[in-house]
Amino acid sequence: MKTVGQHFDEWAPSYDAQIREMVPRYEEIHDTLLSILGLRPPARVLDLGVGTGYTLLRVLEAFDGASVIGLDVSDEMLDRARQRLSGYEDRVTLAHSDIAEPEISGSHDAIVSVLAVHHLYPDQKRHLFGRLWEHVAPGGVFVLADYFRPASRRLLELYRLPEPDAHEAEHDHPDTTAEHLAWLTAAGFSAVDVVWKYEDVGVLVAWRADRER
Ligand SMILES: C[S@@+](CC[C@H](N)C(=O)[O-])C[C@H]1O[C@@H](n2cnc3c(N)ncnc32)[C@H](O)[C@@H]1O
């Protein structure tokens, strides 16, 4: 079985053409993410699982003063992100890094992740959320757009989701929104919520308080 990195290395050349077919509301997800960041325009943004860089392109276009960091485990995806963001070189850092063992430093006004964290197991997600809280600046925000496991089999019937293919069965580990909200709260975030959801795709938000009690 291929690793996640190998899978995305192979998918990278056709990823941009396919993702909007697989996730028809991909643009709406990004509009939501940008609206949340716009509440307090960020100067420093970290993207976990940056892929081909579309999210960071939207961030760079929306916030003139922002500098961004993107992490990913696939070098082929990182190469495409580098090409896509080449007009913004002085504001962009891209690095190979596994978010299961995140190499995060410094303080970020916003940390974002789109369609990547569901590749982690529950324990890894809990560990990641704890690390993220340490690296979100007070008053800053973590925005998680991802797949979430429906809370009941009845919802699976309602959504009529396709059966997972071999790769998805091996590497996709979506958990429910309720589990994510509980883990984010346990990690220290002071206000967590679901701001957008369509079937099994959603956008969660978690703020770090301005001042710790
Ligand atoms: C479905 S793509 C999403 C890419 C991009 N965020 C977007 O919205 O189009 C998932 C990305 O997460 C990356 N990824 C998966 N597991 C990862 C991990 N453990 N650490 C870092 N990146 C990971 C993959 O290589 C891939 O680029």
The ligand as a Tripos MOL2 file, in Angstrom:
@<TRIPOS>MOLECULE
LIG
   27    29     1     0     0
SMALL
NO_CHARGES

@<TRIPOS>ATOM
      1 C1         -6.8330   16.5070   -0.4750 C.3       1 LIG1
      2 S1         -5.2940   17.3300   -0.4720 S.3       1 LIG1
      3 C2         -5.7440   18.9900    0.0070 C.3       1 LIG1
      4 C3         -4.7510   19.9750   -0.5100 C.3       1 LIG1
      5 C4         -5.1150   21.4380   -0.2970 C.3       1 LIG1
      6 N1         -5.1610   21.7800    1.1160 N.3       1 LIG1
      7 C5         -6.4060   21.7880   -0.9670 C.2       1 LIG1
      8 O1         -7.2980   22.3200   -0.3440 O.co2     1 LIG1
      9 O2         -6.5530   21.5230   -2.1680 O.co2     1 LIG1
     10 C6         -4.5100   16.7370    1.0110 C.3       1 LIG1
     11 C7         -3.0830   17.2620    1.1540 C.3       1 LIG1
     12 O3         -2.6380   16.9600    2.4710 O.3       1 LIG1
     13 C8         -1.3440   16.4030    2.3910 C.3       1 LIG1
     14 N2         -1.1600   15.5190    3.5560 N.ar      1 LIG1
     15 C9         -1.8260   14.3920    3.8510 C.ar      1 LIG1
     16 N3         -1.3740   13.8750    5.0150 N.ar      1 LIG1
     17 C10        -0.3930   14.7160    5.4410 C.ar      1 LIG1
     18 C11         0.4800   14.7140    6.5680 C.ar      1 LIG1
     19 N4          0.4420   13.7360    7.4880 N.pl3     1 LIG1
     20 N5          1.3540   15.7320    6.7000 N.ar      1 LIG1
     21 C12         1.4340   16.7140    5.7680 C.ar      1 LIG1
     22 N6          0.6390   16.7550    4.6670 N.ar      1 LIG1
     23 C13        -0.2560   15.7650    4.5150 C.ar      1 LIG1
     24 C14        -1.3030   15.6800    1.0610 C.3       1 LIG1
     25 O4          0.0120   15.4450    0.5880 O.3       1 LIG1
     26 C15        -2.1040   16.6290    0.1750 C.3       1 LIG1
     27 O5         -1.3000   17.6070   -0.4060 O.3       1 LIG1
@<TRIPOS>BOND
     1     1     2 1
     2     2     3 1
     3     2    10 1
     4     3     4 1
     5     4     5 1
     6     5     6 1
     7     5     7 1
     8     7     8 2
     9     7     9 1
    10    10    11 1
    11    11    12 1
    12    11    26 1
    13    12    13 1
    14    13    14 1
    15    13    24 1
    16    14    15 ar
    17    14    23 ar
    18    15    16 ar
    19    16    17 ar
    20    17    18 ar
    21    17    23 ar
    22    18    19 1
    23    18    20 ar
    24    20    21 ar
    25    21    22 ar
    26    22    23 ar
    27    24    25 1
    28    24    26 1
    29    26    27 1
@<TRIPOS>SUBSTRUCTURE
     1 LIG1         1 GROUP 0 **** ****
